Amino acid sequence: MNTTVSRRSRRQQTKLWRAPVVRVARLTPRMTRVTVGGPDLADFAYAGTDQNVMLYFYPDDVELPEPLTLAAARGMWSQVRPLTRTYTVRRYDRDACEIDFDFVLHSDAGPASDWAKRAEPGDRLIFVGPSPAYQPDPTADWHLLAGDETALPAITAILRELGPDVPVRVFVEVEDASEEQPLAGPVTWLHRDGTDDLLARAVAAADLPTGRVDAWLAGERASMVALRRHLLADRGHDRSRVRPTTYWRRGETGN
Ligand SMILES: Cc1cc2nc3c(=O)[nH]c(=O)nc-3n(C[C@H](O)[C@H](O)[C@H](O)COP(=O)(O)OP(=O)(O)OC[C@H]3O[C@@H](n4cnc5c(N)ncnc54)[C@H](O)[C@@H]3O)c2cc1C
């Protein structure tokens, strides 16, 4: 297991960043990659796995102070408060001073997916972070990674960190075959069928390794509830070994 990046998380510092978009690439019909860059990002305390930041979206007509620091942004909260959404650091390149964010372009427009749909080089992205990062348990007998497409950036980074010799099973729910992405190692891809327990049913039907699991799970809330219930109630895993995170809630904005 690669522990180099994990150690960095202990000295991560929360800061406000304002970085220009340098590239936009459509990965699949419903996923777009926005790369931001600039010399300031050399100081970004990258910790890998599911590390994330909070994006700040201000109304277009707001005049923001220069420099826009976290203290200055908070000082303006009584007049203007940004809409905030959380996104995973899909890739950080210290030499190039770049960060990739992968956005799901869901049909129910929200400020983040809407911004990503229209993003072009030169646009500015404001974000605060980074967060701490999940540290895979090196003593686990095997790892379970499961989620929907919003979890793909984190799953990709976690797989990279685990390396090829660690036993891992991966389940990802996406819209259809056009949304599958190349990942290191075998993945069970599931195509959405309108139910909340698709991931739970697929994990229930799978022939999984035995022993102490370290389960990292992320996606829509109802799906996480069903999956966690299965792992605890049916498979008998200890609750401390199962770590679900709600990344979004159907019919609700924000997170
Ligand atoms: C720690 C963390 C990391 C995350 N990392 C990523 C990431 O790297 N990439 C990513 O794409 N998302 C990621 N998410 C999820 C993302 O923050 C949410 O999907 C967010 O709600 C999108 O904001 P929005 O402004 O586009 O939509 P909102 O304004 O929040 O919601 C508008 C409507 O869209 C629906 N909706 C929201 N998200 C989805 C979705 N994915 N599919 C279908 N409908 C949806 C809502 O239910 C609501 O009805 C992460 C969330 C967390 C907590």
PDBQT file of the ligand as one rigid body, heavy atoms in Angstrom, charges set to zero:
ROOT
HETATM    1  C1  LIG A 301     -17.307  14.342  -0.023  1.00  0.00    +0.000 C 
HETATM    2  C2  LIG A 301     -18.052  14.467  -1.358  1.00  0.00    +0.000 A 
HETATM    3  C3  LIG A 301     -17.361  14.337  -2.538  1.00  0.00    +0.000 A 
HETATM    4  C4  LIG A 301     -18.037  14.444  -3.777  1.00  0.00    +0.000 A 
HETATM    5  N1  LIG A 301     -17.324  14.315  -4.948  1.00  0.00    +0.000 NA
HETATM    6  C5  LIG A 301     -17.968  14.440  -6.133  1.00  0.00    +0.000 A 
HETATM    7  C6  LIG A 301     -17.239  14.372  -7.376  1.00  0.00    +0.000 A 
HETATM    8  O1  LIG A 301     -16.004  14.268  -7.402  1.00  0.00    +0.000 OA
HETATM    9  N2  LIG A 301     -17.955  14.474  -8.538  1.00  0.00    +0.000 N 
HETATM   10  C7  LIG A 301     -19.321  14.642  -8.535  1.00  0.00    +0.000 A 
HETATM   11  O2  LIG A 301     -19.912  14.717  -9.615  1.00  0.00    +0.000 OA
HETATM   12  N3  LIG A 301     -20.018  14.724  -7.387  1.00  0.00    +0.000 NA
HETATM   13  C8  LIG A 301     -19.380  14.645  -6.203  1.00  0.00    +0.000 A 
HETATM   14  N4  LIG A 301     -20.085  14.757  -5.033  1.00  0.00    +0.000 N 
HETATM   15  C9  LIG A 301     -21.537  14.884  -5.122  1.00  0.00    +0.000 C 
HETATM   16  C10 LIG A 301     -21.962  16.330  -5.424  1.00  0.00    +0.000 C 
HETATM   17  O3  LIG A 301     -21.453  17.206  -4.427  1.00  0.00    +0.000 OA
HETATM   18  C11 LIG A 301     -23.506  16.378  -5.423  1.00  0.00    +0.000 C 
HETATM   19  O4  LIG A 301     -23.995  15.557  -6.452  1.00  0.00    +0.000 OA
HETATM   20  C12 LIG A 301     -24.064  17.802  -5.514  1.00  0.00    +0.000 C 
HETATM   21  O5  LIG A 301     -25.374  17.793  -5.002  1.00  0.00    +0.000 OA
HETATM   22  C13 LIG A 301     -24.093  18.341  -6.945  1.00  0.00    +0.000 C 
HETATM   23  O6  LIG A 301     -24.472  19.703  -6.859  1.00  0.00    +0.000 OA
HETATM   24  P1  LIG A 301     -25.370  20.421  -7.967  1.00  0.00    +0.000 P 
HETATM   25  O7  LIG A 301     -25.260  21.874  -7.659  1.00  0.00    +0.000 OA
HETATM   26  O8  LIG A 301     -24.987  19.932  -9.324  1.00  0.00    +0.000 OA
HETATM   27  O9  LIG A 301     -26.841  19.878  -7.669  1.00  0.00    +0.000 OA
HETATM   28  P2  LIG A 301     -27.793  20.257  -6.396  1.00  0.00    +0.000 P 
HETATM   29  O10 LIG A 301     -28.189  21.700  -6.460  1.00  0.00    +0.000 OA
HETATM   30  O11 LIG A 301     -27.115  19.819  -5.133  1.00  0.00    +0.000 OA
HETATM   31  O12 LIG A 301     -29.049  19.342  -6.655  1.00  0.00    +0.000 OA
HETATM   32  C14 LIG A 301     -30.027  19.641  -7.669  1.00  0.00    +0.000 C 
HETATM   33  C15 LIG A 301     -30.844  18.388  -7.935  1.00  0.00    +0.000 C 
HETATM   34  O13 LIG A 301     -29.997  17.429  -8.552  1.00  0.00    +0.000 OA
HETATM   35  C16 LIG A 301     -30.018  16.192  -7.843  1.00  0.00    +0.000 C 
HETATM   36  N5  LIG A 301     -28.666  15.617  -7.893  1.00  0.00    +0.000 N 
HETATM   37  C17 LIG A 301     -27.556  16.022  -7.239  1.00  0.00    +0.000 A 
HETATM   38  N6  LIG A 301     -26.496  15.259  -7.553  1.00  0.00    +0.000 NA
HETATM   39  C18 LIG A 301     -26.950  14.334  -8.428  1.00  0.00    +0.000 A 
HETATM   40  C19 LIG A 301     -26.353  13.254  -9.122  1.00  0.00    +0.000 A 
HETATM   41  N7  LIG A 301     -25.035  12.964  -8.996  1.00  0.00    +0.000 N 
HETATM   42  N8  LIG A 301     -27.112  12.513  -9.974  1.00  0.00    +0.000 NA
HETATM   43  C20 LIG A 301     -28.436  12.779 -10.133  1.00  0.00    +0.000 A 
HETATM   44  N9  LIG A 301     -29.065  13.800  -9.500  1.00  0.00    +0.000 NA
HETATM   45  C21 LIG A 301     -28.333  14.563  -8.655  1.00  0.00    +0.000 A 
HETATM   46  C22 LIG A 301     -30.469  16.565  -6.430  1.00  0.00    +0.000 C 
HETATM   47  O14 LIG A 301     -31.118  15.477  -5.811  1.00  0.00    +0.000 OA
HETATM   48  C23 LIG A 301     -31.407  17.723  -6.669  1.00  0.00    +0.000 C 
HETATM   49  O15 LIG A 301     -32.691  17.262  -6.990  1.00  0.00    +0.000 OA
HETATM   50  C24 LIG A 301     -19.429  14.666  -3.792  1.00  0.00    +0.000 A 
HETATM   51  C25 LIG A 301     -20.110  14.839  -2.587  1.00  0.00    +0.000 A 
HETATM   52  C26 LIG A 301     -19.441  14.735  -1.379  1.00  0.00    +0.000 A 
HETATM   53  C27 LIG A 301     -20.198  14.919  -0.071  1.00  0.00    +0.000 C 
ENDROOT
TORSDOF 0
